[in-house]
Amino acid sequence: MTSAKSARRPHHWRRDLVELAALFTAVAVADAIANLIGHQPDGPYLLIASALTLTATAAFHAWWARRHSHAPPPDADGVSGLHDSAAQPLAAAVSPAPGAGSGETTLWRMRTTVRDAPGSLAALCTVLAQHRIDILTLQTHPLAQGTVDEFLLRAPATLPAAQLTRAISAAGGSSTWIERADAHDLVDAPTRVLSLATRTALDAAELPLALRQLLGRCTIHSLPAVSITGRATGETAPVEGVLEETAMRLRDPSGGVITVERPYLPFTPTEFARARALVELDARLGPRVPRSEHVLTLPEGNEITVRRADRADLEAARAMHDRCSEQTLRLRYHGPVRDADRYLDHLLSPRFGRTLAVQTASGRLVALGHLLWDGDETEVALLVEDDWQRRGIGSELLTRLVALAVEARCESVYAVTQASNTGMVAAMRALSLPLDYQIEEGTLVITARLNATPVRPLPVPLPPHQQARH
């Protein structure tokens, strides 16, 4: 295509002078030939014959040019198409598979292992094209033998996963794994890793969640070096960590070991390196908890402050234990009351979850709410000092803990209590979420299944005189 700049190229007077001279020369030659032939006896007939010959030659040249043009002839839509012999292989490469429609689509995450040889990835891409599947992202994980290719795919909703797995296997893929993806997976890998590193840097409690989101569906346990009773657990790991196919062990900066297990899919060295880098970042930054405070007014007019808590609140939490009755402590810890203080160091550690504390205007701690990472599940637990019960504090804490669980993309939360703990049962029912009840030997386990957002609205912004203080 001629550019706008070249289309406006100016004419030069020299070109006009040459064209004018050529025109005068042609007229002079034509006049001389006409005078020479026209004065002959057969001159007019020769001129007529020459004109007819020139006309026939021009017509033949135009016909020949159209018949043997190098450009492909236009198709039915008026667009130049391919030659039949070339179009057939292309049509075969992109022909839809049986049952693959062009309507709704589904996002899939797929992994498969291929030989580290030229053409292996091309064979997989050809199979995906045959099934009308769009490759959104692709990551490669080199192995000692072969390569693990991880795809994010958009496929026709009518295409079964089993059919796709068989096609990938026929194209040379092995150990293929596939599961449904969601909109969160549309973020490219570098952006996702940077986002997880930022969250980990801001909050030490984010490390287990960041590892889970980085590595997919897996189980994470933090095993302390010292048990609640003060005995050494023997849980250690080398500084560089250990990778054992479907399990990895990383040294916890706060002591002990972080274990990550994924039985259905072996970890790759690339994933191990990413996980270890997140743990090293956490170790370099040291203990940290976001310091935000929300001031609320109770129905009777007392002001309370809800904030994050950590091990710095250990002494205040023990003092609250001393003010609680044995019945309150028994309902919370389900065991001997004398062991209650031993759990606090574990509960207040950001490695095992998030803790919300409620304190009065005088600074006294009167309630604690815990959101605890329990492998691939999440537990919620509440403790409210006797004198501050039945004022809505437990419901306020539980609502905020569930909001944190939704933010962490937890599928459910559960509470372990007793049927006689009517306050906890009422608080769980007030969430307006689907609940499952299970009773085992007098212990009641209530599980709330979380949607994308809780059914009960989250706390609304406070009035100006109650705004959060940072």
C-alpha positions as CSV (number, residue, x, y, z in Angstrom):
1,M,0.0,0.0,0.0
2,T,1.3,3.5,-0.9
3,S,1.8,5.6,2.2
4,A,0.2,9.0,2.6
5,K,3.6,10.6,2.5
6,S,4.5,9.1,-0.9
7,A,1.1,9.7,-2.3
8,R,1.6,13.5,-1.8
9,R,5.1,13.4,-3.5
10,P,5.4,16.7,-5.5
11,H,5.9,16.8,-9.3
12,H,9.1,18.3,-10.7
13,W,9.2,20.7,-13.8
14,R,11.8,18.5,-15.4
15,R,9.4,15.5,-15.6
16,D,6.7,17.7,-17.2
17,L,9.2,19.1,-19.7
18,V,10.3,15.5,-20.7
19,E,6.7,14.3,-21.1
20,L,5.8,17.4,-23.3
21,A,8.9,16.8,-25.5
22,A,8.0,13.1,-25.9
23,L,4.4,14.1,-26.9
24,F,5.6,16.5,-29.6
25,T,8.0,14.0,-30.9
26,A,5.3,11.3,-31.2
27,V,3.0,13.7,-33.0
28,A,5.8,14.7,-35.5
29,V,6.6,11.1,-36.2
30,A,3.0,10.1,-36.7
31,D,2.5,13.1,-39.1
32,A,5.5,12.1,-41.1
33,I,4.4,8.5,-41.4
34,A,0.8,9.5,-42.3
35,N,2.1,11.9,-45.0
36,L,4.4,9.2,-46.4
37,I,1.8,6.5,-46.6
38,G,-1.2,8.7,-47.3
39,H,0.2,9.9,-50.6
40,Q,0.6,6.3,-51.9
41,P,-2.3,4.7,-53.9
42,D,-3.0,2.2,-51.1
43,G,-2.2,4.5,-48.3
44,P,-5.6,4.9,-46.7
45,Y,-6.1,1.1,-46.7
46,L,-2.7,0.6,-45.0
47,L,-3.6,3.0,-42.3
48,I,-7.0,1.3,-41.6
49,A,-5.3,-2.1,-41.5
50,S,-2.7,-0.9,-39.1
51,A,-5.4,0.5,-36.7
52,L,-7.3,-2.8,-36.7
53,T,-4.1,-4.7,-36.1
54,L,-3.2,-2.5,-33.1
55,T,-6.8,-2.8,-31.7
56,A,-6.7,-6.6,-31.9
57,T,-3.3,-6.8,-30.3
58,A,-4.4,-4.7,-27.3
59,A,-7.5,-6.8,-26.8
60,F,-5.5,-10.1,-26.9
61,H,-3.0,-8.7,-24.4
62,A,-5.8,-7.7,-21.9
63,W,-7.4,-11.2,-22.2
64,W,-4.1,-12.9,-21.7
65,A,-3.2,-10.8,-18.6
66,R,-6.5,-11.6,-16.9
67,R,-6.2,-15.3,-17.6
68,H,-2.6,-15.7,-16.3
69,S,-2.6,-13.2,-13.4
70,H,-0.4,-14.1,-10.4
71,A,-3.1,-13.0,-7.9
72,P,-5.5,-15.8,-6.7
73,P,-9.1,-15.5,-8.0
74,P,-11.6,-14.0,-5.6
75,D,-13.8,-16.5,-3.7
76,A,-17.6,-16.3,-3.1
77,D,-17.1,-13.5,-0.5
78,G,-15.0,-11.4,-2.8
79,V,-11.8,-12.3,-0.9
80,S,-8.8,-13.9,-2.5
81,G,-8.6,-17.5,-1.5
82,L,-6.1,-20.4,-1.5
83,H,-5.6,-22.9,-4.2
84,D,-7.7,-26.0,-3.6
85,S,-4.7,-28.2,-3.0
86,A,-3.4,-25.8,-0.3
87,A,-6.8,-25.0,1.3
88,Q,-7.6,-28.6,2.1
89,P,-4.8,-29.2,4.6
90,L,-5.5,-25.9,6.3
91,A,-9.2,-26.7,6.6
92,A,-8.3,-30.1,8.1
93,A,-6.0,-28.5,10.7
94,V,-8.8,-26.2,12.0
95,S,-11.8,-28.4,11.5
96,P,-13.9,-28.6,14.7
97,A,-13.9,-31.9,16.6
98,P,-17.1,-33.8,17.0
99,G,-19.3,-32.1,19.6
100,A,-17.2,-28.9,19.7
101,G,-19.6,-26.1,19.2
102,S,-18.9,-22.4,18.7
103,G,-21.2,-21.1,21.6
104,E,-20.3,-21.0,25.2
105,T,-16.7,-21.7,26.4
106,T,-15.0,-23.1,29.4
107,L,-11.6,-22.2,31.0
108,W,-9.3,-25.1,31.7
109,R,-5.9,-25.5,33.3
110,M,-4.0,-28.3,31.8
111,R,-0.5,-29.8,32.3
112,T,1.2,-32.5,30.3
113,T,4.7,-33.9,30.0
114,V,6.3,-34.0,26.5
115,R,9.6,-35.1,25.1
116,D,12.2,-32.4,24.9
117,A,12.5,-32.6,21.1
118,P,11.7,-30.2,18.2
119,G,8.1,-30.4,17.1
120,S,6.7,-31.8,20.4
121,L,5.0,-28.5,21.4
122,A,3.8,-28.0,17.8
123,A,2.0,-31.3,17.8
124,L,0.1,-30.4,20.9
125,C,-0.9,-27.0,19.5
126,T,-2.1,-28.7,16.3
127,V,-4.4,-31.0,18.4
128,L,-5.7,-28.0,20.3
129,A,-6.4,-26.1,17.1
130,Q,-8.3,-29.1,15.7
131,H,-10.6,-28.9,18.7
132,R,-11.2,-25.2,18.4
133,I,-9.3,-24.5,21.6
134,D,-7.7,-21.1,22.2
135,I,-4.3,-21.1,24.1
136,L,-4.5,-18.1,26.5
137,T,-1.2,-18.7,28.4
138,L,1.7,-21.2,28.2
139,Q,4.4,-22.0,30.7
140,T,7.2,-24.5,30.4
141,H,8.8,-26.3,33.3
142,P,12.1,-28.0,32.2
143,L,12.8,-31.4,33.7
144,A,15.9,-33.7,33.6
145,Q,13.9,-35.8,31.1
146,G,11.3,-34.0,29.1
147,T,9.4,-30.8,29.7
148,V,6.1,-30.0,31.6
149,D,3.9,-27.7,29.6
150,E,1.2,-25.8,31.5
151,F,-1.6,-24.3,29.5
152,L,-4.6,-22.0,30.3
153,L,-7.2,-22.9,27.6
154,R,-10.5,-21.6,26.5
155,A,-12.4,-24.5,25.0
156,P,-16.0,-25.1,23.7
157,A,-18.3,-25.9,26.7
158,T,-19.5,-29.0,24.9
159,L,-16.0,-30.5,24.7
160,P,-15.5,-33.2,27.4
161,A,-12.2,-33.1,29.4
162,A,-11.7,-36.9,28.8
163,Q,-11.8,-36.4,25.0
164,L,-9.2,-33.6,25.2
165,T,-7.0,-35.7,27.4
166,R,-7.1,-38.6,24.9
167,A,-6.2,-36.3,22.1
168,I,-3.3,-34.9,24.0
169,S,-2.1,-38.4,24.8
170,A,-2.2,-39.3,21.1
171,A,-0.1,-36.2,20.3
172,G,2.7,-37.4,22.6
173,G,1.6,-35.9,26.0
174,S,1.9,-38.0,29.1
175,S,0.8,-37.6,32.8
176,T,-1.8,-35.2,31.6
177,W,-3.8,-33.4,34.3
178,I,-6.7,-31.0,33.7
179,E,-9.1,-29.1,35.9
180,R,-11.5,-26.1,35.6
181,A,-10.0,-22.7,35.9
182,D,-11.6,-19.3,36.8
183,A,-11.1,-15.7,36.0
184,H,-8.3,-15.4,38.6
185,D,-6.1,-17.7,36.4
186,L,-6.3,-15.2,33.5
187,V,-3.5,-13.1,35.1
188,D,-0.1,-14.0,33.6
189,A,2.4,-15.8,35.8
190,P,4.9,-13.0,36.3
191,T,2.1,-10.6,37.4
192,R,0.6,-13.2,39.7
193,V,3.9,-14.0,41.4
194,L,4.6,-10.3,41.9
195,S,1.1,-9.8,43.4
196,L,1.7,-12.7,45.8
197,A,5.1,-11.4,46.8
198,T,3.5,-8.0,47.6
199,R,0.8,-9.5,49.7
200,T,3.4,-11.6,51.6
201,A,5.6,-8.6,52.2
202,L,2.6,-6.7,53.7
203,D,1.3,-9.4,56.0
204,A,3.2,-12.5,57.4
205,A,-0.1,-14.4,57.6
206,E,-0.4,-14.3,53.8
207,L,2.5,-16.7,53.2
208,P,0.5,-20.0,53.4
209,L,-2.2,-18.5,51.2
210,A,0.4,-17.2,48.7
211,L,1.9,-20.7,48.5
212,R,-1.5,-22.2,47.9
213,Q,-2.4,-19.8,45.1
214,L,1.0,-20.1,43.6
215,L,1.0,-23.9,43.5
216,G,-2.7,-24.6,42.9
217,R,-4.8,-27.1,44.9
218,C,-2.5,-28.3,47.6
219,T,-2.3,-29.0,51.4
220,I,-0.1,-26.8,53.5
221,H,0.9,-27.4,57.1
222,S,3.1,-25.4,59.4
223,L,4.8,-27.7,61.9
224,P,6.3,-25.8,64.8
225,A,9.7,-26.7,66.2
226,V,8.3,-26.7,69.7
227,S,5.0,-28.2,70.7
228,I,2.3,-26.4,72.8
229,T,3.6,-28.2,75.8
230,G,7.1,-26.9,75.3
231,R,8.7,-30.1,73.9
232,A,10.9,-30.2,70.8
233,T,9.0,-31.7,67.9
234,G,12.1,-32.6,65.8
235,E,10.7,-30.9,62.8
236,T,13.6,-29.4,60.8
237,A,14.5,-28.8,57.2
238,P,17.7,-27.7,55.5
239,V,18.0,-24.1,54.4
240,E,17.7,-25.0,50.7
241,G,14.6,-27.1,51.4
242,V,13.7,-30.6,50.2
243,L,11.7,-31.6,47.1
244,E,10.3,-35.1,46.9
245,E,8.0,-35.4,43.9
246,T,4.6,-34.6,45.4
247,A,5.8,-33.0,48.6
248,M,8.2,-30.2,49.5
249,R,9.6,-29.2,52.8
250,L,10.7,-25.6,53.5
251,R,12.3,-24.1,56.5
252,D,9.9,-21.8,58.4
253,P,11.5,-18.5,59.3
254,S,9.7,-18.5,62.6
255,G,10.9,-22.0,63.4
256,G,9.8,-25.5,62.3
257,V,8.9,-26.6,58.8
258,I,6.4,-25.7,56.2
259,T,5.2,-28.8,54.3
260,V,3.4,-28.6,51.0
261,E,1.7,-31.7,49.6
262,R,0.0,-32.3,46.2
263,P,-0.6,-36.0,45.8
264,Y,-2.2,-35.8,42.3
265,L,0.6,-33.9,40.6
266,P,4.4,-33.9,41.2
267,F,6.0,-30.5,41.8
268,T,8.5,-29.3,39.2
269,P,11.9,-27.7,40.1
270,T,10.5,-24.4,38.8
271,E,7.6,-24.5,41.3
272,F,10.0,-25.4,44.1
273,A,12.2,-22.5,43.3
274,R,9.3,-20.0,43.3
275,A,8.0,-21.4,46.6
276,R,11.4,-21.2,48.2
277,A,11.8,-17.6,47.0
278,L,8.5,-16.6,48.7
279,V,9.7,-18.2,52.0
280,E,13.1,-16.4,51.7
281,L,11.3,-13.1,51.2
282,D,9.2,-13.8,54.4
283,A,12.3,-14.6,56.3
284,R,14.1,-11.4,55.3
285,L,11.2,-9.1,56.2
286,G,10.7,-10.6,59.7
287,P,7.5,-10.5,61.8
288,R,4.9,-8.0,60.5
289,V,1.2,-7.5,60.8
290,P,-0.9,-4.7,59.3
291,R,-1.8,-2.2,62.0
292,S,-5.4,-1.0,61.3
293,E,-8.0,-0.2,63.9
294,H,-11.8,0.1,63.5
295,V,-13.7,1.9,66.2
296,L,-17.3,0.7,66.8
297,T,-20.0,1.8,69.1
298,L,-22.0,-0.9,71.0
299,P,-25.8,-0.5,71.4
300,E,-25.4,0.7,75.0
301,G,-22.9,3.4,73.9
302,N,-19.5,1.8,74.7
303,E,-16.8,2.2,72.1
304,I,-14.6,-0.8,71.2
305,T,-11.7,-1.2,68.8
306,V,-11.3,-4.1,66.4
307,R,-7.8,-4.7,65.1
308,R,-5.3,-7.4,64.1
309,A,-3.4,-9.1,66.9
310,D,-0.1,-11.0,67.0
311,R,2.3,-12.4,69.6
312,A,2.9,-8.9,70.9
313,D,-0.6,-9.2,72.5
314,L,0.3,-12.4,74.4
315,E,0.4,-10.9,77.9
316,A,-2.9,-9.1,77.3
317,A,-4.5,-12.3,76.1
318,R,-3.3,-14.2,79.1
319,A,-4.8,-11.5,81.4
320,M,-8.1,-11.9,79.6
321,H,-8.0,-15.7,80.2
322,D,-7.6,-15.0,83.9
323,R,-10.8,-12.9,83.8
324,C,-12.8,-15.6,81.9
325,S,-14.8,-18.2,83.7
326,E,-13.9,-21.9,83.5
327,Q,-17.1,-22.6,81.5
328,T,-16.2,-20.0,78.9
329,L,-12.7,-21.3,78.5
330,R,-14.0,-24.9,78.3
331,L,-16.4,-24.0,75.5
332,R,-13.6,-22.4,73.6
333,Y,-10.7,-24.9,74.0
334,H,-12.6,-28.2,74.5
335,G,-10.1,-29.4,77.1
336,P,-8.6,-28.8,80.5
337,V,-8.8,-25.1,81.4
338,R,-5.2,-25.1,82.8
339,D,-3.9,-25.7,79.3
340,A,-5.6,-22.6,77.8
341,D,-2.6,-20.3,78.1
342,R,-0.5,-22.8,76.2
343,Y,-2.5,-22.4,73.0
344,L,-2.1,-18.6,72.8
345,D,1.4,-18.5,71.4
346,H,0.3,-20.8,68.6
347,L,-3.0,-18.9,68.0
348,L,-1.4,-15.5,67.9
349,S,1.3,-16.5,65.3
350,P,0.5,-15.1,61.9
351,R,1.9,-18.3,60.4
352,F,-1.1,-20.3,61.5
353,G,-3.8,-17.7,60.5
354,R,-5.2,-14.3,61.3
355,T,-6.4,-13.1,64.7
356,L,-8.7,-10.2,65.4
357,A,-8.7,-8.6,68.9
358,V,-11.3,-6.4,70.6
359,Q,-10.2,-3.9,73.1
360,T,-12.0,-1.3,75.2
361,A,-11.3,2.4,75.3
362,S,-9.0,1.8,78.3
363,G,-6.9,-0.7,76.2
364,R,-8.1,-3.9,77.9
365,L,-8.5,-7.0,75.6
366,V,-12.0,-8.4,75.9
367,A,-12.4,-10.7,72.9
368,L,-10.3,-12.7,70.3
369,G,-11.4,-14.1,67.0
370,H,-9.2,-16.6,65.1
371,L,-9.2,-17.6,61.4
372,L,-6.9,-20.7,61.3
373,W,-5.3,-22.4,58.3
374,D,-6.0,-26.1,58.8
375,G,-4.3,-27.7,55.8
376,D,-6.8,-27.1,52.9
377,E,-9.6,-26.2,55.3
378,T,-10.2,-23.1,57.5
379,E,-11.4,-22.9,61.1
380,V,-13.0,-20.0,62.9
381,A,-13.0,-19.7,66.7
382,L,-14.2,-17.0,69.1
383,L,-13.5,-16.2,72.8
384,V,-15.4,-13.3,74.4
385,E,-14.9,-12.4,78.0
386,D,-17.9,-13.1,80.2
387,D,-18.8,-9.5,81.1
388,W,-18.8,-8.6,77.4
389,Q,-20.9,-11.4,76.1
390,R,-24.3,-11.0,74.4
391,R,-23.5,-7.5,73.1
392,G,-23.0,-8.4,69.5
393,I,-19.2,-8.6,69.7
394,G,-19.0,-12.3,68.7
395,S,-21.2,-11.8,65.7
396,E,-19.1,-8.7,64.7
397,L,-15.9,-10.8,64.9
398,L,-17.3,-13.7,63.0
399,T,-18.6,-11.6,60.2
400,R,-15.2,-10.0,59.8
401,L,-13.4,-13.4,59.9
402,V,-15.7,-14.8,57.2
403,A,-15.0,-11.7,55.1
404,L,-11.2,-12.5,55.5
405,A,-11.9,-16.1,54.5
406,V,-13.7,-15.0,51.3
407,E,-10.9,-12.6,50.5
408,A,-8.5,-15.5,50.8
409,R,-10.7,-17.6,48.4
410,C,-11.5,-20.2,51.0
411,E,-14.3,-22.6,50.0
412,S,-15.7,-23.0,53.5
413,V,-15.1,-22.3,57.2
414,Y,-16.0,-24.5,60.1
415,A,-16.4,-24.0,63.8
416,V,-15.9,-26.7,66.5
417,T,-18.1,-26.1,69.5
418,Q,-20.7,-27.8,71.7
419,A,-24.5,-27.9,71.3
420,S,-24.8,-26.0,74.6
421,N,-22.8,-23.0,73.1
422,T,-25.9,-21.2,71.9
423,G,-24.0,-18.0,71.3
424,M,-21.7,-19.6,68.7
425,V,-24.5,-21.5,67.1
426,A,-26.6,-18.3,66.8
427,A,-23.6,-16.3,65.4
428,M,-23.0,-19.0,62.6
429,R,-26.7,-19.0,61.7
430,A,-26.7,-15.2,61.5
431,L,-24.2,-15.4,58.6
432,S,-27.1,-16.4,56.3
433,L,-24.8,-18.9,54.6
434,P,-25.5,-22.6,53.8
435,L,-24.6,-24.6,56.9
436,D,-23.8,-28.2,57.5
437,Y,-24.0,-29.7,61.0
438,Q,-22.1,-32.8,62.2
439,I,-22.1,-34.1,65.8
440,E,-19.4,-36.5,67.0
441,E,-19.2,-37.6,70.7
442,G,-20.9,-34.5,71.9
443,T,-18.8,-32.1,69.7
444,L,-20.7,-30.0,67.2
445,V,-18.9,-29.1,63.9
446,I,-20.7,-26.3,61.9
447,T,-19.4,-25.8,58.4
448,A,-20.4,-22.7,56.4
449,R,-20.0,-23.0,52.6
450,L,-18.8,-19.7,51.2
451,N,-19.9,-18.2,47.9
452,A,-18.0,-15.6,45.9
453,T,-19.4,-13.1,48.5
454,P,-21.1,-13.7,51.8
455,V,-24.9,-13.6,51.7
456,R,-24.8,-11.3,54.7
457,P,-23.5,-7.9,53.8
458,L,-20.0,-7.0,55.0
459,P,-19.6,-4.2,57.6
460,V,-20.7,-0.9,56.1
461,P,-18.4,2.2,56.2
462,L,-18.6,3.8,59.6
463,P,-19.9,7.3,60.3
464,P,-17.3,10.1,60.2
465,H,-16.8,10.1,64.0
466,Q,-16.2,6.3,63.9
467,Q,-13.8,6.1,61.0
468,A,-10.9,3.7,61.1
469,R,-7.7,5.0,62.7
470,H,-4.5,3.9,61.1
